[in-house]
Amino acid sequence: MLRRGKSITGTIIGPNKTNVKTIKPSKTRKIIRRYHFLNQSKQKLLKLLKLEDSNNLLFDTLRSGNADFQRGCDMKRGDDVTERQLIKIHQHSMDSKLLYNMLGYVYTELADEKGLSNYQMASRMGQDVKRGGDSSKILIKWMKELDDTQEKNHDERKTMTALEIGSLSKQNKISTSGIFNPVVRIDLNNSNDQEGIIRQDFMERPIPHNDNDKFDLISCSLVLNFVPTPLERGQMCRRFKFFLKNNSNNTRYIFIVLPLPCLSNSRYITPERFHDMMLSLGYEKLRYQEAKKVCYALYQWDKNLENEETQKKRFMTKRQCRDGPKMNNFNILLSK
Ligand SMILES: C[S@@+](CC[C@H](N)C(=O)[O-])C[C@H]1O[C@@H](n2cnc3c(N)ncnc32)[C@H](O)[C@@H]1O
């Protein structure tokens, strides 16, 4: 639900006594909610205006060539009328001037580097140990369990390599447990200039040709829900396999974390449907666990399990699996 009025840049977050920036939990949730609301609004507006922004060039194009969009860009943040209109975008679907206006308003707030950096800081605060965060704790627990079931003695346990997509910290268990080395960390925006996190879009990361440049594990924690459209989420899932090693170690793991409601309360996807979709891509479920707010899943890629027929039949078109008044529309769709 939208909390009206505030920009995602929020109030200035000043350094505390230890010179480490922090945000209160209530504010953290507000910033994250606002960011997701803006992203969803952007998608709705693009759809109604029949626009695509696959290269992220639309903002600059419209800013220099569309007066209605420009007006939206120049508006004051937290404009009451626009905020109300954004809640009911579909009521204005015939008014293209207003749609462009709203799009400019939304884009400007999303493009604000300070807003994204606050969003990332809010996400990092959610990972704070005191707030029950760091989803990679579960990953490490599972890795140890898997090692035990394979009854390897200490010498046989090889260090694995990992790619962490959407990395916000070098202090998470994935980086500190010693199980993974190196951990290559990437994020769309390294707003905090943390050394050791590469600024990179996973979808643009060049596909490696030899195993040395591939990984034993890909971690994708709370990233898929950040990807704006169902098709782009599907493309991301399909892309994982190109970064997994082909060697005989039998690793090839994918660790995915999603906000629980994405799977437990969506009209279009359920945990079972998500696992089936992953299986059709060749990712077999090894572990799945639901917590109060998020769900964790561990898959292993096996090329022999890929099934294009199932992909086509079940996962390339939108299908409603259930309905209810408070359900969301989160979905993941595959394309060829
Ligand atoms: C909610 S944060 C999650 C951070 C952390 N992994 C966690 O579990 O709390 C989502 C992050 O994913 C990043 N992200 C989204 N799409 C991405 C992509 N295509 N490539 C790299 N990073 C991406 C965003 O920049 C954002 O910092």
The ligand as a Tripos MOL2 file, in Angstrom:
@<TRIPOS>MOLECULE
LIG
   27    29     1     0     0
SMALL
NO_CHARGES

@<TRIPOS>ATOM
      1 C1         16.2620   -5.5430   -2.2340 C.3       1 LIG1
      2 S1         17.9000   -5.4080   -2.8000 S.3       1 LIG1
      3 C2         18.4240   -6.9790   -2.2220 C.3       1 LIG1
      4 C3         19.7450   -6.9590   -1.6090 C.3       1 LIG1
      5 C4         20.2770   -8.2190   -0.9830 C.3       1 LIG1
      6 N1         20.6700   -9.1870   -1.9700 N.3       1 LIG1
      7 C5         19.3470   -8.8210    0.0460 C.2       1 LIG1
      8 O1         19.1030  -10.0230   -0.0150 O.co2     1 LIG1
      9 O2         18.8800   -8.1040    0.9260 O.co2     1 LIG1
     10 C6         17.8040   -5.6950   -4.5310 C.3       1 LIG1
     11 C7         19.0790   -5.3240   -5.2460 C.3       1 LIG1
     12 O3         19.0840   -6.0160   -6.4900 O.3       1 LIG1
     13 C8         19.7680   -5.2120   -7.4220 C.3       1 LIG1
     14 N2         19.4340   -5.6480   -8.7960 N.ar      1 LIG1
     15 C9         18.2100   -5.6820   -9.3730 C.ar      1 LIG1
     16 N3         18.3000   -6.1050  -10.6500 N.ar      1 LIG1
     17 C10        19.6120   -6.3630  -10.8780 C.ar      1 LIG1
     18 C11        20.3510   -6.7900  -12.0140 C.ar      1 LIG1
     19 N4         19.7410   -7.0280  -13.1890 N.pl3     1 LIG1
     20 N5         21.6860   -6.9230  -11.9140 N.ar      1 LIG1
     21 C12        22.3220   -6.6370  -10.7480 C.ar      1 LIG1
     22 N6         21.6870   -6.2120   -9.6230 N.ar      1 LIG1
     23 C13        20.3450   -6.0670   -9.6890 C.ar      1 LIG1
     24 C14        19.3040   -3.8080   -7.0940 C.3       1 LIG1
     25 O4         20.2060   -2.8280   -7.5350 O.3       1 LIG1
     26 C15        19.1720   -3.8480   -5.5690 C.3       1 LIG1
     27 O5         20.2950   -3.2970   -4.9410 O.3       1 LIG1
@<TRIPOS>BOND
     1     1     2 1
     2     2     3 1
     3     2    10 1
     4     3     4 1
     5     4     5 1
     6     5     6 1
     7     5     7 1
     8     7     8 2
     9     7     9 1
    10    10    11 1
    11    11    12 1
    12    11    26 1
    13    12    13 1
    14    13    14 1
    15    13    24 1
    16    14    15 ar
    17    14    23 ar
    18    15    16 ar
    19    16    17 ar
    20    17    18 ar
    21    17    23 ar
    22    18    19 1
    23    18    20 ar
    24    20    21 ar
    25    21    22 ar
    26    22    23 ar
    27    24    25 1
    28    24    26 1
    29    26    27 1
@<TRIPOS>SUBSTRUCTURE
     1 LIG1         1 GROUP 0 **** ****
